């Protein structure tokens, strides 16, 4: 799915990706994206699929391993073994 992100953002350098870009991308995935499933279903992506996509993007942007990802008061937090980062 990172190819979808690359296409959605017109193949930017990782250092140029902004939070506004990511908000737009996740809105696109939730509202407009039509999955290409082998069974032909075009149901919207599930919440767990979107969470997995978020985790992959966090690893791409931070290089940190994802052990737990929580959502608190509208902000995402990435937690690894010893570090808590506010994104």
C-alpha positions as a Markdown table, in Angstrom:
| # | Residue | x | y | z |
|---|---|---|---|---|
| 1 | Unk | 0.0 | 0.0 | 0.0 |
| 2 | Unk | 3.0 | 2.3 | 0.2 |
| 3 | Unk | 2.8 | 2.5 | -3.6 |
| 4 | Unk | -0.7 | 4.0 | -3.2 |
| 5 | Unk | 0.8 | 6.7 | -0.9 |
| 6 | Unk | 3.6 | 7.3 | -3.4 |
| 7 | Unk | 1.1 | 7.7 | -6.2 |
| 8 | Unk | -1.3 | 9.8 | -4.1 |
| 9 | Unk | 1.5 | 12.3 | -3.1 |
| 10 | Unk | 3.1 | 12.2 | -6.6 |
| 11 | Unk | 6.3 | 10.4 | -5.5 |
| 12 | Unk | 7.7 | 13.0 | -3.0 |
| 13 | Unk | 10.9 | 12.8 | -1.1 |
| 14 | Unk | 10.2 | 11.3 | 2.4 |
| 15 | Unk | 11.6 | 14.5 | 4.0 |
| 16 | Unk | 8.9 | 16.6 | 2.1 |
| 17 | Unk | 5.8 | 14.6 | 3.5 |
| 18 | Unk | 3.8 | 16.8 | 5.8 |
| 19 | Unk | 1.0 | 15.9 | 8.3 |
| 20 | Unk | -1.4 | 17.6 | 6.0 |
| 21 | Unk | -0.3 | 15.2 | 3.2 |
| 22 | Unk | -1.0 | 12.2 | 5.6 |
| 23 | Unk | -4.4 | 13.5 | 6.7 |
| 24 | Unk | -5.4 | 13.9 | 3.0 |
| 25 | Unk | -4.1 | 10.4 | 2.2 |
| 26 | Unk | -6.0 | 8.7 | 5.1 |
| 27 | Unk | -9.2 | 10.6 | 4.1 |
| 28 | Unk | -8.6 | 9.3 | 0.5 |
| 29 | Unk | -8.2 | 5.8 | 1.8 |
| 30 | Unk | -11.3 | 6.0 | 3.9 |
| 31 | Unk | -13.6 | 7.8 | 1.5 |
| 32 | Unk | -12.5 | 7.4 | -2.1 |
| 33 | Unk | -10.0 | 4.5 | -2.5 |
| 34 | Unk | -11.5 | 1.4 | -4.2 |
| 35 | Unk | -9.5 | -1.7 | -3.2 |
| 36 | Unk | -8.4 | -4.2 | -5.9 |
| 37 | Unk | -9.4 | -7.4 | -4.1 |
| 38 | Unk | -9.1 | -10.8 | -5.7 |
| 39 | Unk | -12.8 | -11.6 | -4.8 |
| 40 | Unk | -13.9 | -8.4 | -6.5 |
| 41 | Unk | -15.2 | -6.8 | -3.4 |
| 42 | Unk | -14.9 | -3.0 | -3.2 |
| 43 | Unk | -15.9 | -2.5 | 0.4 |
| 44 | Unk | -14.0 | 0.3 | 2.1 |
| 45 | Unk | -10.8 | -0.6 | 3.9 |
| 46 | Unk | -11.3 | -1.8 | 7.5 |
| 47 | Unk | -10.0 | 0.1 | 10.5 |
| 48 | Unk | -7.4 | -2.5 | 11.1 |
| 49 | Unk | -6.1 | -2.1 | 7.5 |
| 50 | Unk | -5.8 | 1.6 | 8.0 |
| 51 | Unk | -4.0 | 1.1 | 11.3 |
| 52 | Unk | -1.5 | -1.2 | 9.6 |
| 53 | Unk | -1.0 | 1.4 | 6.9 |
| 54 | Unk | -0.3 | 4.0 | 9.6 |
| 55 | Unk | 2.2 | 1.7 | 11.2 |
| 56 | Unk | 4.1 | 1.2 | 8.0 |
| 57 | Unk | 4.2 | 5.0 | 7.3 |
| 58 | Unk | 5.5 | 5.6 | 10.9 |
| 59 | Unk | 8.3 | 3.1 | 10.3 |
| 60 | Unk | 9.1 | 4.7 | 6.9 |
| 61 | Unk | 9.2 | 8.2 | 8.4 |
| 62 | Unk | 10.9 | 7.6 | 11.7 |
| 63 | Unk | 12.9 | 4.4 | 11.1 |
| 64 | Unk | 11.7 | 3.2 | 14.6 |
| 65 | Unk | 10.2 | -0.3 | 15.2 |
| 66 | Unk | 6.5 | -0.2 | 16.0 |
| 67 | Unk | 5.5 | -2.2 | 19.0 |
| 68 | Unk | 2.4 | -0.3 | 20.0 |
| 69 | Unk | 0.5 | 2.5 | 18.5 |
| 70 | Unk | -2.1 | 4.4 | 20.4 |
| 71 | Unk | -4.5 | 7.2 | 19.7 |
| 72 | Unk | -5.1 | 9.7 | 22.5 |
| 73 | Unk | -7.0 | 13.0 | 22.3 |
| 74 | Unk | -6.7 | 13.2 | 18.6 |
| 75 | Unk | -3.0 | 12.7 | 18.5 |
| 76 | Unk | -1.0 | 9.6 | 17.5 |
| 77 | Unk | 1.8 | 8.3 | 19.7 |
| 78 | Unk | 4.3 | 5.8 | 18.6 |
| 79 | Unk | 5.7 | 3.6 | 21.4 |
| 80 | Unk | 8.7 | 1.4 | 21.1 |
| 81 | Unk | 10.4 | -0.4 | 23.9 |
| 82 | Unk | 11.8 | 2.7 | 25.7 |
| 83 | Unk | 10.6 | 5.7 | 23.7 |
| 84 | Unk | 7.3 | 7.5 | 23.3 |
| 85 | Unk | 7.2 | 10.0 | 20.5 |
| 86 | Unk | 4.5 | 12.5 | 19.7 |
| 87 | Unk | 4.0 | 12.6 | 16.0 |
